[in-house]
């Protein structure tokens, strides 16, 4: 069963890097949904206007 649901506000548990982009620990985002696997989520960062796919170990409840 998925830990988070669509619309949940979460935050990053550690810094993430993808190529030239960086997301910082504690940055808040909203869950858009999961990828059919309980541990993989698409999240949206309203302050940045972008989204990212993360594992459940990368996020926690805000």
Steps between C-alpha positions, in 0.01 A plus 500: 500500500629847410625719786384823337192605303442752225497852647704414811756765592844346549860613524833360385701298751834580332651698212432362152700570183401425141750627248529875553191532725499476878217461750583573864417302812180633659362642175121464502301338223162339431441141396350472150463123526699181497633302206316175566771400742433593861845651549527722187329843492470798270520821702447866407694794643262803488774749592717380210227408253654163421449134581717201580465124543625379838506188718316487833833520684560844336190660656320525834181665623534878533 
